[in-house]
Amino acid sequence: MGNVPLCDLTGKVALVTGASRGIGRAVAFALARHGADVLVNSRKRDGAEAVASGIRGLGRRAVALPADVRDPAAVATLAEAAGAFAPHLDILVLNAGISPVYARVEAHRPEEWQAILDTNLTGAFLCARALAPSLTVRPGGRVLVMASIAGLVGLPRLAAYNATKGGLLQLTRTLALEWAQHGVRVNALAPGFIETDMTAPLRDHPALRRTILQRVPMGRFGQPEEVAAAALFLVSDAAAYITGTVLTVDGGWTAA
Ligand SMILES: NC(=O)c1ccc[n+]([C@@H]2O[C@H](COP(=O)([O-])OP(=O)(O)OC[C@H]3O[C@@H](n4cnc5c(N)ncnc54)[C@H](OP(=O)(O)O)[C@@H]3O)[C@@H](O)[C@H]2O)c1
């Protein structure tokens, strides 16, 4: 590794799903600041294009690739567009996710359950599957799966979300085993409660906010940039011998 900084991503090409805002946006910018060119995905073109434009402002190559990760045809088009941008992919961040339901299991409607599974779990599978050829074509690929502490511990009123995040951890381990022979590392992050649009309804509710913060040993919500710093570590050469693992970024939640 010589004198090259361990987190230098110069010359790498990264694709981040769900990168128009929140954690994905912070990860996309962190990768770009450390030298990567970035493919920016989200469903809505405007949000993805705004992030891509910001990254181009840093002097990196970046394009918006709008696609709904639930849709196999859209994901196939996304993979084709990624192939047109660069012949191979170095970094894939499977981040797109939703959490629209906060209710007890018996109040989860089946269509809500399905939408959460389709986005968080099946979406990650579809993207990993479609991008596998360009990731595994040469050694050095890195995949980062955005799981959650909800995949490690139970969080009441989030049954569908918890199930997808537990599933993502198993997808992470399976991909790590299958792709190690191609020199591709696959790891997951398990953030706790981070200040993004996703958690705004919980943070804006005084009683829920209090309940959550009482459970966080560090006594505060996390910032997207704090998750991005951990993401940068896992996709960089600083984590060269790490695969199939999950790193919590939770202010101590799961230590209790
Ligand atoms: N915030 C937290 O406390 C927290 C904690 C643990 C884990 N996470 C995980 O971190 C990831 C990002 O969460 P966040 O808090 O940053 O959420 P967010 O602010 O709501 O952003 C979600 C991103 O995903 C995109 N997205 C949603 N559905 C999509 C789809 N079907 N296809 C493509 N893109 C889609 C959104 O853009 P469009 O709406 O334009 O598609 C947006 O860019 C999620 O997987 C979440 O589960 C979050």
The ligand as a MOL file (V3000), in Angstrom:
LIG
                    3D

  0  0  0     0  0            999 V3000
M  V30 BEGIN CTAB
M  V30 COUNTS 48 52 0 0 0
M  V30 BEGIN ATOM
M  V30 1 N -32.0750 7.6860 8.9980 0
M  V30 2 C -31.8240 6.7110 9.8430 0
M  V30 3 O -31.9460 6.8710 11.0880 0
M  V30 4 C -31.3620 5.3810 9.3470 0
M  V30 5 C -30.8990 4.4440 10.2880 0
M  V30 6 C -30.4670 3.2060 9.8620 0
M  V30 7 C -30.4740 2.8920 8.5200 0
M  V30 8 N -30.9380 3.8050 7.6190 0 CHG=1
M  V30 9 C -30.9500 3.4080 6.2220 0
M  V30 10 O -30.1830 4.2980 5.4620 0
M  V30 11 C -30.7150 4.3650 4.1240 0
M  V30 12 C -30.9650 5.8310 3.7810 0
M  V30 13 O -31.8860 6.3500 4.7290 0
M  V30 14 P -32.1130 7.9170 4.9270 0
M  V30 15 O -32.4420 8.1240 6.3340 0
M  V30 16 O -31.0030 8.6650 4.2800 0 CHG=-1
M  V30 17 O -33.4640 8.0700 4.0780 0
M  V30 18 P -34.0500 9.3010 3.2320 0
M  V30 19 O -33.4770 10.5750 3.7000 0
M  V30 20 O -35.5180 9.0950 3.2570 0
M  V30 21 O -33.4850 9.0120 1.7590 0
M  V30 22 C -33.8770 7.8420 1.0910 0
M  V30 23 C -33.2190 7.8330 -0.2770 0
M  V30 24 O -33.6090 6.6250 -0.9650 0
M  V30 25 C -34.2030 6.9860 -2.2120 0
M  V30 26 N -35.1930 5.9640 -2.5550 0
M  V30 27 C -36.3210 5.6120 -1.8770 0
M  V30 28 N -36.9750 4.6440 -2.5170 0
M  V30 29 C -36.2410 4.3600 -3.6290 0
M  V30 30 C -36.4050 3.4580 -4.6970 0
M  V30 31 N -37.4580 2.6250 -4.7580 0
M  V30 32 N -35.4710 3.4510 -5.6850 0
M  V30 33 C -34.4190 4.2760 -5.6380 0
M  V30 34 N -34.2050 5.1510 -4.6530 0
M  V30 35 C -35.1100 5.1950 -3.6560 0
M  V30 36 C -34.7570 8.3870 -1.9940 0
M  V30 37 O -34.9310 9.1590 -3.1640 0
M  V30 38 P -36.3140 9.1460 -4.0100 0
M  V30 39 O -37.4130 9.3690 -3.0180 0
M  V30 40 O -36.1590 10.2050 -5.0400 0
M  V30 41 O -36.3480 7.8020 -4.6270 0
M  V30 42 C -33.6380 8.9890 -1.1520 0
M  V30 43 O -32.5660 9.3540 -1.9810 0
M  V30 44 C -31.9850 3.5110 4.1350 0
M  V30 45 O -31.6980 2.2250 3.6660 0
M  V30 46 C -32.3450 3.4510 5.6060 0
M  V30 47 O -33.1000 2.3030 5.9190 0
M  V30 48 C -31.3900 5.0310 8.0110 0
M  V30 END ATOM
M  V30 BEGIN BOND
M  V30 1 1 1 2
M  V30 2 2 2 3
M  V30 3 1 2 4
M  V30 4 1 4 5
M  V30 5 2 4 48
M  V30 6 2 5 6
M  V30 7 1 6 7
M  V30 8 2 7 8
M  V30 9 1 8 9
M  V30 10 1 8 48
M  V30 11 1 9 10
M  V30 12 1 9 46
M  V30 13 1 10 11
M  V30 14 1 11 12
M  V30 15 1 11 44
M  V30 16 1 12 13
M  V30 17 1 13 14
M  V30 18 2 14 15
M  V30 19 1 14 16
M  V30 20 1 14 17
M  V30 21 1 17 18
M  V30 22 2 18 19
M  V30 23 1 18 20
M  V30 24 1 18 21
M  V30 25 1 21 22
M  V30 26 1 22 23
M  V30 27 1 23 24
M  V30 28 1 23 42
M  V30 29 1 24 25
M  V30 30 1 25 26
M  V30 31 1 25 36
M  V30 32 1 26 27
M  V30 33 1 26 35
M  V30 34 2 27 28
M  V30 35 1 28 29
M  V30 36 1 29 30
M  V30 37 2 29 35
M  V30 38 1 30 31
M  V30 39 2 30 32
M  V30 40 1 32 33
M  V30 41 2 33 34
M  V30 42 1 34 35
M  V30 43 1 36 37
M  V30 44 1 36 42
M  V30 45 1 37 38
M  V30 46 2 38 39
M  V30 47 1 38 40
M  V30 48 1 38 41
M  V30 49 1 42 43
M  V30 50 1 44 45
M  V30 51 1 44 46
M  V30 52 1 46 47
M  V30 END BOND
M  V30 END CTAB
M  END
